[in-house]
Amino acid sequence: MKKLVQCVPNYSEGKDLEKIEKIAAPFKNNKNIKFMGCEPDSDYNRTVITVIGEPEDVVKAVVESVGIAAELIDMNVQKGEHLRMGATDVIPFIPIKDITMSECIELSKIVAKEIWEQFKIPVFLYEESATAPNRVSLPSIRKGEFEGMKEKLKLEEWKPDFGEREPHSTAGVTAVGGRMSLIAFNINLDTTNVNIAKEISKAIRFSSGGFRYIQAGPAEIKEKGFVQVTMNIKDYKKNPIYRVFETVKMEAKRYGVNVLGSEIIGAVPMEALVDSMEYYLGLDGFKIDKVIENELLK
């Protein structure tokens, strides 16, 4: 059986489509890689690419893509709503089929080593690949962003796992790691007041006493005239989409604000959508094996 791994690299460019196309080319040009999506966001100035393939093909393509991003993106002038520390900000590896988390961790180390040796970009290992408790959380690593990395890397507790204590002059720093599937989920609020999004984010994220498997923060989407509660759902089985969505709606009512809608960035497990469908439609005893497409894939 083929081993299949998912990779979801995030790049700090969401406006220049020509640059994005060049960054995505190593994935698109490999016939052994399933290119699932490329989602640029001009407000965040960030692009999320989702691919699935055999480990060797994915590793080769992502390393090549990191090199292209390093040539095209200058973090000294990059601005956007999303927190960021590098041209290629983060590279997660997610086990999909006949591959273990341990193997994903090894893939992350191979990629991290190549990124440093080929491009001299320092790399932190995060999530399941983390080498210390303070490196498990991506927000913890990224705190200070690109502008603060020069001083942060001098601290003993923030020595990169690969590379020297000096960020790349234009490409910054990258995080690489193995992790389980998460859902990048954003909820749009009918207001331009970012403080409301901040307060709601505090109410739902774990670090402020909210849901155990939620990371959340505010974002201003100025071009569209609203703000977002942007989040990662790290375990959709324990913190399902519908529960988080309904909680945000409830919290927004405190401020007299309606929810306009939501968006999912990147790929999402079918089980997570079925779970929410079951809730909203009041389905009794519905199981994922009733989904035709799911059965055809078996």
C-alpha positions in Angstrom: 0.0 0.0 0.0 1.2 3.5 -0.8 2.0 5.7 2.2 0.2 9.1 1.9 1.1 12.2 3.8 -0.7 15.6 3.7 1.4 18.8 3.8 -0.2 22.3 4.3 2.6 24.9 3.9 1.7 28.5 4.7 3.5 31.3 2.8 3.6 35.0 3.6 2.3 36.2 0.3 -1.3 36.5 -0.6 -1.5 39.4 -3.1 0.9 38.7 -6.0 -0.6 35.9 -7.9 2.4 35.5 -10.2 4.7 34.9 -7.2 2.1 32.5 -5.7 2.0 30.5 -8.9 5.8 30.1 -8.9 5.7 29.0 -5.2 3.1 26.4 -6.0 4.8 25.1 -9.2 6.9 22.3 -7.5 3.7 20.7 -6.3 1.7 21.2 -9.5 4.5 19.8 -11.6 4.8 16.5 -9.7 2.4 14.0 -11.1 2.7 11.9 -7.9 1.3 14.7 -5.8 -2.4 15.5 -5.5 -2.7 19.3 -5.5 -5.8 19.9 -3.4 -5.9 23.7 -3.2 -4.1 27.0 -3.2 -5.9 29.7 -1.1 -4.4 33.2 -1.2 -5.8 35.9 1.0 -5.0 39.5 0.3 -6.0 40.8 3.7 -3.9 38.2 5.5 -1.2 38.5 2.8 -0.9 34.7 3.2 -1.4 31.7 1.0 -2.2 28.2 2.2 -1.4 25.3 -0.1 -2.7 21.8 0.5 -1.2 18.7 -1.0 -1.3 14.9 -0.5 1.3 12.5 -1.8 3.9 9.9 -1.1 6.4 11.1 1.4 9.5 11.4 -0.8 7.7 13.4 -3.5 6.1 15.8 -0.9 9.5 16.3 0.8 11.2 17.1 -2.4 8.5 19.5 -3.6 8.1 21.4 -0.4 11.9 22.0 0.0 12.0 23.3 -3.6 9.0 25.6 -2.8 10.6 27.0 0.3 13.6 28.0 -1.8 11.4 29.8 -4.3 9.5 31.6 -1.5 12.8 32.7 0.0 13.8 34.3 -3.3 10.4 36.0 -3.9 9.3 37.2 -0.5 11.0 39.9 1.5 9.8 39.8 5.1 11.2 43.3 5.7 8.4 44.8 3.6 5.7 42.1 4.1 2.6 43.3 5.8 -0.8 41.6 6.5 -3.4 40.8 9.1 -1.9 37.3 9.9 0.9 36.8 12.3 4.0 35.6 10.6 7.7 35.1 11.1 9.0 33.8 7.7 8.5 33.7 4.0 7.5 30.1 4.4 5.9 30.5 7.8 4.9 26.9 8.8 5.0 23.5 7.3 2.9 20.8 8.9 2.9 17.1 8.0 -0.3 15.2 8.7 -0.6 11.4 8.5 -3.3 10.3 6.0 -2.8 6.7 4.9 -0.5 3.9 6.1 1.9 6.3 7.7 2.4 6.9 11.4 2.9 10.1 13.3 6.5 9.0 14.1 7.2 8.9 10.3 5.7 12.4 9.9 8.0 13.6 12.7 11.0 12.1 10.8 9.8 13.8 7.6 9.7 17.1 9.4 13.3 16.7 10.6 14.5 15.9 7.1 12.8 19.0 5.7 14.0 21.2 8.5 17.6 20.0 7.9 17.3 20.6 4.2 15.8 24.1 4.6 18.8 25.1 6.8 21.5 23.5 4.7 20.2 24.7 1.4 18.8 28.1 2.2 20.2 29.1 5.6 16.8 29.7 7.1 16.6 28.7 10.8 13.9 26.2 11.7 11.9 25.3 14.8 10.3 21.9 15.2 6.8 22.3 16.5 3.7 20.3 17.6 4.5 16.5 17.7 8.0 17.2 16.5 8.7 19.7 19.3 12.0 19.3 21.2 10.8 21.3 24.2 7.5 22.2 25.9 7.7 25.9 24.8 7.9 24.7 21.1 4.8 22.7 20.9 2.5 25.7 20.2 3.0 27.6 16.9 1.8 30.9 18.5 4.4 30.5 21.2 7.2 30.1 18.6 5.8 32.9 16.4 5.4 35.4 19.2 7.3 38.5 18.3 6.8 37.8 14.6 9.5 38.5 12.0 10.5 41.8 13.5 11.2 40.3 16.9 13.0 37.2 15.8 16.5 38.7 15.8 16.4 39.3 19.5 14.3 36.3 20.4 16.8 33.8 18.8 19.5 35.2 21.1 17.6 33.8 24.1 18.8 30.4 25.3 15.3 28.9 25.3 14.8 29.9 21.7 17.8 28.5 20.0 16.6 27.1 16.6 16.4 23.3 16.2 18.2 23.7 12.9 20.4 26.6 12.1 22.1 29.5 13.8 20.7 32.2 16.2 20.1 34.7 13.4 17.0 34.8 11.2 17.5 34.8 7.4 17.7 38.5 6.4 14.7 38.4 4.1 13.1 34.9 4.6 13.0 35.0 8.4 12.3 31.8 10.3 10.3 28.6 9.6 8.4 26.1 11.7 8.1 22.5 10.6 6.4 19.6 12.4 4.1 16.6 12.4 0.6 17.1 13.7 -2.8 15.6 13.5 -5.5 17.1 11.2 -6.8 20.5 12.4 -9.4 22.8 10.9 -8.6 26.4 10.1 -12.0 28.1 10.7 -12.8 31.8 10.5 -16.1 33.4 11.5 -17.1 36.8 10.0 -18.7 39.4 12.3 -21.0 42.2 11.1 -18.8 45.0 12.6 -15.6 46.8 11.9 -14.8 46.9 15.7 -11.8 44.6 16.1 -12.1 44.8 19.9 -15.3 42.8 19.7 -13.4 40.1 17.8 -10.7 40.2 20.4 -13.1 39.7 23.3 -14.9 36.8 21.6 -11.5 35.2 20.8 -10.6 35.4 24.4 -13.9 33.8 25.4 -13.4 30.7 23.2 -9.7 30.0 23.2 -8.1 27.6 25.6 -5.3 30.0 26.8 -8.0 32.3 28.1 -10.2 29.7 29.7 -12.2 28.6 26.6 -12.4 25.4 24.6 -9.5 23.0 25.2 -8.6 22.5 21.6 -9.2 26.0 20.2 -6.6 28.6 19.3 -8.2 31.9 18.4 -7.5 35.6 17.6 -9.0 38.6 15.9 -8.5 39.9 12.4 -9.5 43.0 10.5 -10.7 42.3 6.9 -10.7 46.0 5.9 -11.3 45.4 2.2 -14.6 43.6 3.0 -15.7 45.8 5.8 -15.8 43.3 8.7 -13.7 41.6 11.3 -13.1 37.9 11.9 -12.6 35.5 14.8 -9.9 33.4 13.3 -9.1 30.0 14.8 -7.6 26.6 14.6 -9.7 23.7 15.8 -7.0 21.2 16.9 -9.4 18.4 17.7 -12.8 18.6 15.9 -14.1 15.5 17.7 -13.8 17.1 21.1 -14.6 20.7 20.0 -16.8 20.2 17.0 -17.4 23.0 14.4 -21.0 23.6 15.2 -20.4 24.0 19.0 -17.7 26.6 18.4 -19.8 28.4 15.8 -22.8 28.6 18.1 -20.7 29.8 21.0 -19.3 32.7 18.8 -22.9 33.6 17.8 -23.9 33.7 21.4 -20.9 35.8 22.5 -21.5 38.2 19.5 -25.1 38.9 20.7 -23.7 40.4 23.9 -22.3 43.2 21.7 -25.4 43.4 19.4 -23.4 41.9 16.5 -24.6 39.3 14.0 -22.5 36.6 12.4 -22.3 37.1 8.7 -20.9 33.7 7.8 -17.7 31.6 8.1 -15.0 30.0 6.0 -12.8 27.0 6.2 -9.2 27.4 5.0 -7.5 24.3 3.5 -8.9 20.8 3.6 -11.3 19.4 6.1 -12.2 15.9 7.2 -15.6 14.7 6.0 -16.4 13.5 9.5 -16.2 17.0 10.8 -18.8 18.3 8.3 -21.1 15.3 8.9 -20.9 16.0 12.6 -22.2 19.5 12.1 -24.8 18.5 9.5 -26.1 15.9 12.0 -26.5 18.7 14.6 -28.1 21.3 12.4 -30.5 18.9 10.6 -31.4 17.1 13.8 -30.5 13.7 12.2 -30.9 10.7 14.5 -28.3 8.1 14.3 -26.7 9.3 11.1 -23.3 7.8 10.4 -20.5 8.8 7.9 -20.9 5.4 6.2 -24.2 6.7 4.8 -22.2 9.2 2.6 -22.0 7.6 -0.9 -18.6 9.2 -1.7 -17.1 8.0 1.5 -18.1 4.4 0.7 -16.7 4.6 -2.8 -13.3 5.6 -1.4 -13.0 2.4 0.7 
